[in-house]
Amino acid sequence: MRTQKLEANIWKYYIMRIFVKRLVWPILTIYLVRNQLTPTEIGIVFSVGTIVGMLFEVPSGVVADRIGRRASLTLSFIGQAFSMLVMSLSTGFWGFLIGNALFWVANSLFSGTHSAFVYETLHELGRKRDVKKVFGKATYISQVSTGFLFVGVPLLAEYSLRLPFYINTVVLFAAAILTWSFTEPERIKSVAAEEGLQNTSAFKQFFSQPLLLSLSLATGFLSGINGILENFRQLYLDFIHLDVAYFGLVYLALRFITGYCGTKTEWLEGKIGRRNLLLLLPAVSFATYIGLFLFNSFYGLLFIVLDGIQGGLMRPVEQEYIQALVSNEKRVTFLSIDNLIQNLIRAGAVFFGGFAIDRFGIQYGFFFAALLVVVVALPLFISFIRKAERSKLFLEDLSI
C-alpha cells in the first residue's frame, strides 16, 4: 500500500511541475513596462526579489527538514498564489517590488524541497538509478505543458493585462491542494538529533567540500547569468516589434525544446561523455547571448529558442551531480545553500544587466551576459571538471 502511494508521488510530481511556473511569465516584464517602470526599476524589482529569496533559502531548507517536504511545498504554493494577487492589485513600483519579493520567499520553500522529495521517494522505492530519468521527464512535461498554456496568456493580456494574474492565483491554490495529497517519503537519515544546529553545521560542511562547492559555483554562475535573458526577453521581443499576442508562441517553442532536451540528456551523455556534456552547457549559453547581441531582428528568435537546449540539459545534469555529492542528512538545507549561491549571482547579473540595457540598449545586456560566461562561468566549469577527474567522479556510477 505504501509502495503504491510512493509511486503516486512521482506522477503527482509531474502534474505539480505544470503549475510551478508563473503562468504570467510571458507578459510579466511587459506588464511592468505598461505600468510605467523603467528597465532599471524592472531590474531592481527582479534583483531585490532574488535577494530576498536568497536570504530565505537556507532558513527555508531548515523549515523543510523540520516540518517535512509535503507541508513545505504546500506552503510554497499558497505563498506564490498570494504574490500573484498582490501583483495583480499593484499599480506602482513598490507594489510590484513587494509582490515579486513575496513570490521569491514562497519559492524558497520549493526550490530545494521538491528535488529532495523526488530523490527520497525514489530512494525508498529502490529506484535511485532513475533520478536523471525522472527529472528529465519532469522537465519535458513542465516545459511543454506550460508552453501551451503560455500561448493563451498573451491573448488574455490583449483583453486585460491583469486577468492572467487572477487565473494564476487560482492555479497556484489548486497546486497547494495537490501537494497536500503527497505521501511523505522517509528521510535517508534521521535529522532529529541535529535540527537545532542544522543551519550552522550545514554551512560549514557545504563549504568544506571542494567538489560540491566547485559544482555549485559553476552551475550557479551559468544559471544566474541566464537571469538576464529570462527577465528581459520580453523587452527584446518588443524591441524587434513582435506583437505581445505572439509572445506565447515563442515561449511554447522554447519550452518544447527545453523539455525535449531534458529527456535526451542521458542519451547525449552516452554519446559525447560527461566532460563534454558539461562543457557544452556554457558553450550553448555563449552562442545564445552573442547571437542576441549581433542580431537585433527576427533572426534573434533562433537564439532565444537555442537557449532552450541549455535549459533542458542543465537541470538533469545539475541534479544528478549535486544529489550524488550531497551525502548529508540535511539534504534540503544543503540544496538551499546551493540555491542561495545561484540567487546571489542572479541578483547581481540581473541588476547590472538591467543597468546596461537602460544605459546602452537591449543588445548590450546580452553582450554583458556573453562576457560573464567566457570570463567566469566557463573557467568554473573547467575547474569542476578537473576536480571531478582527480576525485574519479566521472568513473563512478552516480546513481548508487
C-alpha positions as CSV (number, residue, x, y, z in Angstrom):
1,M,0.0,0.0,0.0
2,R,2.8,2.4,0.9
3,T,4.7,1.5,-2.2
4,Q,1.7,2.4,-4.3
5,K,1.4,5.8,-2.5
6,L,5.1,6.5,-3.1
7,E,4.7,5.6,-6.8
8,A,1.8,8.0,-6.9
9,N,4.2,10.7,-5.7
10,I,6.0,10.6,-9.0
11,W,3.0,11.1,-11.3
12,K,1.6,13.7,-8.9
13,Y,5.0,15.4,-9.0
14,Y,4.8,15.6,-12.8
15,I,1.4,17.3,-12.6
16,M,2.7,19.7,-9.9
17,R,5.6,20.7,-12.2
18,I,2.9,22.1,-14.7
19,F,1.7,24.5,-12.0
20,V,5.1,25.6,-10.6
21,K,5.9,28.2,-13.2
22,R,4.4,31.7,-13.1
23,L,1.9,31.4,-15.9
24,V,2.1,35.2,-16.2
25,W,5.8,35.0,-17.1
26,P,5.3,35.7,-20.9
27,I,3.8,39.1,-20.1
28,L,5.4,40.0,-16.7
29,T,8.1,42.3,-18.0
30,I,5.7,44.0,-20.4
31,Y,3.2,44.3,-17.6
32,L,5.7,46.3,-15.6
33,V,6.6,48.4,-18.6
34,R,3.0,49.2,-19.3
35,N,2.8,50.3,-15.6
36,Q,5.5,52.9,-16.3
37,L,8.5,51.1,-14.8
38,T,11.9,51.8,-16.5
39,P,14.4,49.0,-17.3
40,T,16.4,50.0,-14.3
41,E,13.4,49.8,-12.0
42,I,12.5,46.4,-13.5
43,G,16.0,45.2,-12.8
44,I,15.6,46.4,-9.2
45,V,12.3,44.6,-8.8
46,F,13.7,41.3,-10.1
47,S,17.0,41.7,-8.3
48,V,15.5,42.6,-4.9
49,G,13.1,39.7,-5.2
50,T,16.0,37.4,-5.9
51,I,18.0,38.8,-2.9
52,V,15.0,38.4,-0.6
53,G,14.5,34.9,-1.8
54,M,18.2,34.3,-1.3
55,L,18.0,35.4,2.3
56,F,15.2,32.9,3.0
57,E,16.9,30.0,1.1
58,V,18.7,28.3,3.9
59,P,16.1,29.1,6.6
60,S,13.5,27.6,4.3
61,G,15.7,24.5,3.9
62,V,15.8,24.2,7.7
63,V,12.0,24.5,7.8
64,A,11.6,21.8,5.1
65,D,13.9,19.5,7.0
66,R,11.8,20.2,10.2
67,I,8.2,20.2,9.0
68,G,8.6,17.8,6.1
69,R,8.5,18.0,2.3
70,R,4.8,17.9,1.8
71,A,4.0,20.8,4.2
72,S,6.8,22.9,2.8
73,L,5.7,22.5,-0.8
74,T,2.0,23.3,0.2
75,L,3.0,26.5,2.0
76,S,5.2,27.5,-1.0
77,F,2.2,27.3,-3.4
78,I,0.0,29.2,-1.0
79,G,2.6,32.0,-0.7
80,Q,3.1,32.1,-4.5
81,A,-0.7,32.4,-5.0
82,F,-0.8,35.5,-2.7
83,S,2.1,37.0,-4.5
84,M,0.2,36.8,-7.8
85,L,-2.8,38.5,-6.1
86,V,-0.5,41.3,-4.8
87,M,1.0,41.8,-8.3
88,S,-2.5,41.9,-9.9
89,L,-3.7,44.7,-7.5
90,S,-0.5,46.8,-7.7
91,T,-0.1,49.9,-9.9
92,G,3.4,51.2,-9.0
93,F,7.0,50.3,-8.3
94,W,6.6,49.5,-4.6
95,G,3.6,47.2,-5.0
96,F,5.5,45.2,-7.7
97,L,8.6,45.1,-5.6
98,I,6.6,43.6,-2.6
99,G,4.7,41.2,-4.8
100,N,7.8,39.8,-6.5
101,A,9.7,39.6,-3.2
102,L,6.8,37.6,-1.7
103,F,7.0,35.2,-4.7
104,W,10.7,34.6,-4.1
105,V,10.2,34.0,-0.4
106,A,7.5,31.4,-1.2
107,N,9.6,29.9,-3.9
108,S,12.5,29.3,-1.5
109,L,10.3,26.7,0.2
110,F,10.0,24.9,-3.2
111,S,13.5,25.2,-4.7
112,G,15.5,22.6,-2.8
113,T,12.5,20.8,-1.3
114,H,11.0,19.4,-4.5
115,S,14.2,17.8,-5.6
116,A,14.9,16.2,-2.2
117,F,11.3,15.0,-2.2
118,V,11.8,13.2,-5.5
119,Y,15.2,11.8,-4.6
120,E,14.0,10.5,-1.2
121,T,10.9,9.0,-2.8
122,L,13.0,7.1,-5.4
123,H,15.5,6.1,-2.7
124,E,12.7,4.5,-0.6
125,L,11.4,2.7,-3.7
126,G,14.8,1.4,-4.5
127,R,14.9,3.4,-7.8
128,K,17.8,5.8,-7.3
129,R,19.1,5.0,-10.8
130,D,16.0,6.8,-12.1
131,V,17.0,10.2,-10.8
132,K,18.1,11.7,-14.1
133,K,15.3,10.0,-15.9
134,V,12.6,11.4,-13.6
135,F,14.0,14.9,-13.6
136,G,14.4,14.8,-17.4
137,K,10.8,13.6,-17.8
138,A,9.6,16.2,-15.3
139,T,11.4,18.9,-17.3
140,Y,9.7,17.8,-20.5
141,I,6.2,17.7,-19.0
142,S,6.6,21.0,-17.3
143,Q,8.1,22.8,-20.2
144,V,5.8,21.6,-22.9
145,S,2.6,21.8,-21.0
146,T,3.3,25.3,-19.6
147,G,4.5,26.2,-23.1
148,F,1.0,25.5,-24.5
149,L,-0.6,27.5,-21.6
150,F,1.8,30.4,-22.3
151,V,0.3,30.7,-25.8
152,G,-3.0,31.7,-24.2
153,V,-1.6,34.1,-21.7
154,P,-0.7,36.9,-24.1
155,L,-4.0,36.5,-25.8
156,L,-5.8,37.0,-22.5
157,A,-3.5,40.0,-21.9
158,E,-4.8,41.6,-25.0
159,Y,-8.1,41.7,-23.3
160,S,-6.8,42.6,-19.8
161,L,-3.2,42.6,-18.5
162,R,-4.4,41.7,-15.0
163,L,-6.6,38.7,-15.9
164,P,-3.6,36.2,-16.2
165,F,-2.6,37.2,-12.7
166,Y,-6.1,36.3,-11.3
167,I,-6.0,33.0,-13.2
168,N,-2.5,32.2,-11.9
169,T,-3.7,32.8,-8.3
170,V,-6.4,30.2,-8.7
171,V,-4.0,27.7,-10.4
172,L,-1.4,28.0,-7.6
173,F,-4.0,27.4,-4.9
174,A,-5.0,24.2,-6.8
175,A,-1.3,23.2,-6.8
176,A,-1.3,23.6,-3.0
177,I,-4.2,21.2,-2.7
178,L,-2.4,18.7,-4.9
179,T,0.9,18.8,-2.9
180,W,-1.0,18.2,0.3
181,S,-2.0,14.8,-1.1
182,F,1.6,13.7,-1.4
183,T,2.9,10.9,0.7
184,E,5.9,12.0,2.8
185,P,9.0,9.8,1.9
186,E,11.3,8.5,4.6
187,R,14.4,10.5,5.3
188,I,17.6,8.8,4.3
189,K,19.0,9.6,7.7
190,S,17.3,10.9,10.8
191,V,17.8,14.6,11.4
192,A,16.0,14.9,14.8
193,A,19.2,14.9,16.9
194,E,20.8,17.7,14.9
195,E,17.9,20.0,14.0
196,G,18.9,22.7,16.4
197,L,22.4,23.3,14.8
198,Q,21.3,22.4,11.3
199,N,21.8,25.9,9.7
200,T,25.4,26.5,11.1
201,S,26.7,23.0,10.6
202,A,25.3,22.7,7.1
203,F,27.2,25.8,6.0
204,K,30.4,24.5,7.5
205,Q,30.0,21.2,5.8
206,F,29.0,22.6,2.5
207,F,32.0,24.9,2.2
208,S,34.4,22.2,3.4
209,Q,33.6,20.0,0.3
210,P,35.6,21.4,-2.6
211,L,33.9,19.3,-5.3
212,L,30.4,20.3,-4.1
213,L,31.3,23.9,-3.8
214,S,33.0,23.9,-7.3
215,L,29.9,22.4,-8.9
216,S,27.6,24.9,-7.1
217,L,29.7,27.9,-8.3
218,A,29.8,26.6,-11.9
219,T,26.1,25.9,-12.3
220,G,25.2,28.8,-10.1
221,F,27.0,31.3,-12.3
222,L,25.6,29.8,-15.5
223,S,22.0,29.8,-14.2
224,G,22.4,33.2,-12.6
225,I,23.7,34.8,-15.8
226,N,20.7,33.4,-17.6
227,G,18.5,35.6,-15.4
228,I,19.4,38.5,-17.8
229,L,17.8,36.7,-20.7
230,E,14.9,35.4,-18.7
231,N,13.9,38.7,-17.2
232,F,14.5,40.9,-20.2
233,R,13.5,38.5,-23.0
234,Q,10.2,40.3,-23.4
235,L,11.9,43.7,-23.9
236,Y,13.9,42.1,-26.7
237,L,10.7,40.7,-28.4
238,D,9.1,44.2,-28.1
239,F,12.3,45.8,-29.4
240,I,12.1,43.7,-32.6
241,H,8.4,44.7,-32.9
242,L,6.9,41.3,-32.2
243,D,3.3,41.7,-31.1
244,V,2.5,40.7,-27.5
245,A,-0.1,38.3,-28.7
246,Y,2.7,36.2,-30.3
247,F,4.9,36.0,-27.2
248,G,3.3,32.8,-26.1
249,L,4.3,31.1,-29.3
250,V,7.9,32.0,-28.6
251,Y,7.7,30.5,-25.1
252,L,6.0,27.4,-26.4
253,A,8.8,26.7,-28.9
254,L,11.4,27.5,-26.2
255,R,9.8,25.2,-23.7
256,F,9.2,22.4,-26.2
257,I,12.9,22.3,-27.0
258,T,13.8,22.6,-23.3
259,G,11.6,19.7,-22.4
260,Y,12.7,17.5,-25.3
261,C,16.4,18.1,-24.5
262,G,15.7,17.3,-20.9
263,T,14.6,13.8,-21.9
264,K,17.7,13.3,-24.1
265,T,20.4,14.3,-21.5
266,E,21.2,10.7,-20.7
267,W,21.4,9.7,-24.3
268,L,23.7,12.7,-25.2
269,E,25.9,12.0,-22.2
270,G,26.4,8.4,-23.6
271,K,27.4,9.8,-27.0
272,I,29.8,12.6,-26.0
273,G,30.8,11.7,-22.4
274,R,30.3,13.5,-19.1
275,R,33.1,16.0,-19.6
276,N,32.0,17.2,-23.0
277,L,28.4,17.4,-21.8
278,L,29.4,19.7,-19.0
279,L,31.4,21.9,-21.4
280,L,28.5,22.1,-23.8
281,L,26.4,24.0,-21.3
282,P,28.4,27.2,-21.2
283,A,29.1,26.9,-24.9
284,V,25.4,26.9,-25.8
285,S,24.8,29.8,-23.4
286,F,27.6,31.9,-25.0
287,A,26.3,31.2,-28.5
288,T,22.8,32.3,-27.4
289,Y,23.9,35.6,-25.9
290,I,26.3,36.5,-28.7
291,G,23.6,35.8,-31.2
292,L,21.2,38.1,-29.5
293,F,23.8,40.8,-29.3
294,L,24.6,40.6,-33.0
295,F,21.1,40.0,-34.4
296,N,18.6,42.6,-33.3
297,S,15.9,41.3,-35.7
298,F,13.6,38.3,-36.1
299,Y,16.8,36.2,-36.6
300,G,17.3,36.7,-32.9
301,L,14.3,34.4,-32.2
302,L,16.5,31.5,-33.3
303,F,18.9,32.3,-30.5
304,I,16.2,32.7,-27.9
305,V,15.0,29.2,-28.8
306,L,18.6,28.0,-28.7
307,D,18.5,28.9,-25.0
308,G,16.1,26.0,-24.6
309,I,18.8,23.5,-25.4
310,Q,20.9,24.7,-22.5
311,G,17.9,24.8,-20.1
312,G,16.9,21.3,-21.0
313,L,20.3,19.8,-20.5
314,M,21.2,21.8,-17.4
315,R,18.6,20.6,-14.9
316,P,19.0,16.8,-15.1
317,V,22.8,17.1,-15.2
318,E,22.9,19.5,-12.3
319,Q,20.5,17.4,-10.2
320,E,22.4,14.1,-10.8
321,Y,25.7,15.5,-9.7
322,I,24.5,17.6,-6.7
323,Q,22.3,14.8,-5.3
324,A,25.2,12.4,-5.6
325,L,27.6,14.8,-3.9
326,V,25.3,15.6,-1.0
327,S,25.8,12.8,1.5
328,N,24.4,14.6,4.5
329,E,21.1,14.0,6.2
330,K,20.2,17.8,5.9
331,R,19.6,17.4,2.2
332,V,17.2,20.3,1.7
333,T,19.4,22.7,3.7
334,F,22.4,21.7,1.5
335,L,20.3,22.2,-1.6
336,S,19.1,25.5,-0.3
337,I,22.7,26.7,0.1
338,D,23.3,25.8,-3.5
339,N,20.2,27.8,-4.5
340,L,21.4,30.7,-2.3
341,I,24.7,30.9,-4.2
342,Q,22.8,30.8,-7.5
343,N,20.3,33.6,-6.4
344,L,23.1,35.8,-5.2
345,I,24.8,35.6,-8.6
346,R,21.5,36.0,-10.4
347,A,20.6,39.2,-8.4
348,G,23.9,40.8,-9.4
349,A,23.7,39.8,-13.0
350,V,20.1,41.0,-13.5
351,F,20.8,44.3,-11.7
352,F,23.8,45.2,-13.8
353,G,22.2,43.7,-16.9
354,G,19.2,46.0,-16.4
355,F,21.5,48.9,-15.9
356,A,23.4,48.1,-19.2
357,I,20.1,47.8,-21.1
358,D,18.8,51.1,-19.7
359,R,22.0,52.9,-20.4
360,F,23.2,51.4,-23.7
361,G,20.4,49.4,-25.2
362,I,18.9,45.9,-25.1
363,Q,21.7,44.2,-27.1
364,Y,24.4,45.3,-24.6
365,G,22.7,43.4,-21.8
366,F,23.2,40.2,-23.8
367,F,26.8,41.2,-24.6
368,F,27.4,41.6,-20.8
369,A,25.9,38.1,-20.3
370,A,28.2,36.6,-23.0
371,L,31.2,38.2,-21.4
372,L,30.3,36.8,-18.0
373,V,30.0,33.3,-19.5
374,V,33.5,33.4,-21.0
375,V,35.3,35.2,-18.1
376,V,33.6,33.5,-15.2
377,A,31.3,30.5,-16.0
378,L,33.5,28.6,-18.4
379,P,36.6,28.7,-16.1
380,L,34.4,27.5,-13.2
381,F,33.1,24.5,-15.3
382,I,36.7,23.7,-16.3
383,S,37.7,23.9,-12.6
384,F,34.9,21.5,-11.6
385,I,35.8,19.0,-14.4
386,R,39.5,18.9,-13.2
387,K,38.4,18.3,-9.6
388,A,36.0,15.6,-10.7
389,E,38.7,13.9,-12.7
390,R,41.1,14.0,-9.8
391,S,38.4,12.5,-7.5
392,K,37.5,9.8,-10.1
393,L,33.9,11.1,-10.1
394,F,33.5,10.5,-13.8
395,L,34.3,6.9,-13.3
396,E,31.6,6.4,-10.7
397,D,28.0,5.3,-11.1
398,L,26.4,8.4,-9.6
399,S,23.1,6.7,-9.0
400,I,24.5,4.3,-6.4
